[in-house]
């Protein structure tokens, strides 16, 4: 749609806006939509999103409005956004989501299932692997959900976990992370800090966006065009 038509449509549906919609929009289109939202509305949207998507949306808020949006976030959400912005742009720290499921290696399958049921409200919307950590919260393995559900409740987690891990670190460039996903056919990868502790996770849907961005840049360079966006007006 043209900017004018988008403005009319958005005003018609803004009361029923699904926050996740913004995560699927191209950056330029999303910026156009965000300009129509007040700081309180943007804060409400960010609160509903998982951390990786929330940061992605917040970065597209006009610089002069970001402080107003931050002021309307809860203290915990405000701290998460501020911390994420301390990591380099296009790094794993910006790309990761904080929501994940981690359990200790001496837990049983039954403990893990009960834990997830009790903490259902705090779990990621979609996930496929459970991370196994030691007492210092360093990742030591993963358990695919399919493997968890096929085993009896009394089976220990460290007896069924996969120990081959490919971890990203907070300041790893997103292109390097994308290469790691491609090389090892990963669905997700843990993100660790300087001391090797688990702090987040990168999922395949995030990497698809990275690959799209890099492909777009390559196509533009082949055409002798400066880096920009396909949705920008030609002039």
C-alpha positions in Angstrom: 0.0 0.0 0.0 1.0 3.6 -0.4 1.8 5.5 2.8 -1.5 7.3 2.6 -3.6 4.1 2.1 -1.6 2.4 4.9 -2.5 5.3 7.2 -6.2 4.9 6.5 -6.1 1.1 6.9 -4.1 1.2 10.1 -6.4 3.6 11.8 -9.3 1.3 10.9 -7.7 -1.8 12.6 -5.5 -0.2 15.3 -7.9 -1.2 18.1 -7.5 -4.8 17.1 -3.8 -4.8 16.3 -1.9 -8.0 17.0 1.5 -6.9 18.3 3.2 -9.8 16.4 2.1 -8.3 13.1 4.8 -5.7 13.5 7.5 -8.3 13.5 6.6 -9.4 10.0 6.8 -6.0 8.4 9.7 -4.7 6.5 11.7 -2.1 8.5 10.5 0.9 6.4 6.9 -0.2 6.5 7.1 -0.8 10.3 8.6 2.7 10.9 5.7 4.2 9.0 3.2 2.3 11.2 5.1 3.1 14.4 4.9 6.8 13.6 1.1 6.5 14.0 1.3 5.0 17.5 1.7 7.0 20.6 4.4 6.0 23.2 1.9 4.2 25.4 0.7 2.1 22.5 4.2 1.2 21.4 5.1 0.3 25.0 2.0 -2.0 25.1 3.1 -3.7 21.9 6.7 -4.2 23.1 5.4 -5.7 26.4 3.5 -8.4 24.5 6.4 -9.5 22.3 9.3 -11.9 23.1 12.5 -10.0 23.8 14.2 -10.5 20.4 11.1 -9.2 18.6 10.6 -6.4 21.2 14.2 -5.1 20.6 13.6 -5.3 16.8 10.5 -3.1 17.1 12.0 -0.7 19.6 15.0 0.0 17.3 12.6 1.3 14.6 11.0 3.8 17.0 12.0 7.3 16.1 15.1 8.3 18.3 13.2 11.3 19.8 10.4 9.0 20.9 12.4 6.1 22.4 12.8 7.8 25.8 9.1 8.3 26.1 8.5 4.6 25.2 11.0 3.4 27.8 9.4 5.5 30.5 6.1 3.6 29.9 7.7 0.1 30.2 7.8 -1.8 33.4 11.1 -1.7 35.2 12.0 -5.3 34.2 11.1 -4.7 30.5 13.0 -1.4 30.5 16.1 -3.1 32.0 16.0 -5.8 29.3 15.7 -3.3 26.5 18.5 -1.1 27.8 20.8 -4.1 28.3 20.1 -5.4 24.8 21.0 -2.0 23.3 24.4 -2.2 24.9 25.4 -5.0 22.6 26.8 -4.2 19.1 24.3 -3.7 16.3 24.0 -6.9 14.2 25.3 -9.0 17.1 24.0 -12.2 18.7 23.2 -10.2 21.8 20.7 -8.1 19.8 19.4 -11.1 18.0 18.7 -13.4 20.9 15.6 -13.9 22.9 15.7 -14.2 26.7 12.8 -16.5 27.0 14.0 -20.2 27.0 13.6 -23.4 29.0 16.6 -24.6 31.0 16.9 -27.5 33.5 19.6 -29.0 35.6 21.2 -32.2 34.3 20.2 -34.3 37.3 16.5 -33.6 36.8 14.2 -36.4 35.5 11.8 -36.2 32.6 8.9 -36.0 35.1 10.5 -33.1 36.9 11.0 -31.2 33.6 7.4 -31.8 32.4 6.0 -30.7 35.7 8.2 -27.6 35.8 7.1 -26.6 32.3 3.4 -27.0 33.2 3.8 -24.9 36.4 5.7 -22.2 34.6 3.6 -22.2 31.4 3.0 -18.5 31.5 6.8 -17.8 31.5 7.7 -20.1 28.6 8.5 -19.0 25.1 5.6 -19.1 22.7 7.3 -21.7 20.5 10.4 -23.8 21.3 11.8 -27.1 20.2 14.7 -27.7 22.6 15.3 -27.7 26.3 18.7 -26.5 27.4 20.5 -28.5 30.1 22.8 -26.5 32.4 25.2 -27.3 35.2 25.1 -25.7 38.7 26.9 -22.6 37.3 24.3 -22.2 34.5 26.7 -23.2 31.8 25.0 -25.2 29.0 26.1 -28.8 28.8 23.5 -30.3 26.4 20.1 -30.1 24.9 17.0 -32.3 24.8 14.7 -32.1 21.8 11.0 -32.0 22.9 10.3 -35.1 20.9 13.0 -37.0 22.8 11.6 -35.8 26.2 8.1 -36.9 25.4 9.1 -40.4 24.3 10.8 -41.2 27.6 9.4 -42.3 30.9 9.1 -39.9 33.8 11.8 -41.4 35.9 14.5 -41.2 33.2 17.3 -38.7 34.0 17.8 -35.8 31.7 21.6 -36.3 31.4 20.9 -39.8 30.1 18.9 -38.6 27.1 20.5 -35.2 26.4 22.6 -34.4 23.3 26.0 -33.1 24.3 27.2 -31.7 21.0 26.6 -27.9 21.4 27.2 -25.0 19.1 27.0 -21.9 21.1 27.0 -18.2 20.1 28.6 -15.5 22.2 27.0 -12.1 22.9 29.2 -10.1 20.5 29.3 -12.6 17.7 28.4 -11.0 14.4 25.0 -12.1 13.1 26.5 -13.3 9.8 28.8 -15.6 11.7 25.8 -16.9 13.7 23.9 -17.5 10.4 26.9 -19.4 9.0 26.9 -21.6 12.1 23.2 -22.4 11.7 23.8 -23.3 8.0 26.8 -25.5 8.7 25.3 -27.5 11.4 21.6 -27.4 10.4 20.5 -25.9 13.7 17.0 -25.1 14.9 18.3 -23.0 17.8 21.6 -22.2 19.5 22.4 -21.1 23.0 24.0 -17.7 23.6 26.6 -17.5 26.4 28.3 -14.6 28.1 32.0 -14.1 28.8 32.0 -16.7 31.6 30.1 -19.3 29.5 26.8 -18.9 31.3 23.5 -19.3 29.3 21.9 -15.9 28.8 19.6 -16.4 25.8 18.9 -18.3 22.6 18.9 -17.7 18.9 16.2 -19.5 16.9 16.0 -20.4 13.2 13.3 -17.8 12.4 15.7 -15.0 13.5 18.5 -16.4 11.3 16.1 -16.4 8.3 15.7 -12.7 8.7 19.5 -12.3 8.8 20.0 -14.3 5.6 17.3 -12.3 3.9 19.1 -9.0 4.9 22.4 -10.2 3.7 21.0 -11.5 0.4 19.3 -8.1 -0.2 22.6 -6.3 0.4 24.4 -8.5 -2.0 21.7 -8.0 -4.8 21.9 -4.2 -4.3 25.7 -4.3 -4.6 25.5 -6.3 -7.8 23.3 -3.6 -9.2 25.7 -0.9 -8.1 23.1 0.5 -5.7 23.9 1.8 -2.3 22.6 -0.1 0.7 19.0 0.8 1.3 15.6 -0.9 1.3 13.4 -2.3 -1.4 10.4 -0.6 0.2 11.9 2.9 0.1 10.5 5.3 -2.5 12.9 5.6 -5.6 13.5 9.3 -5.2 
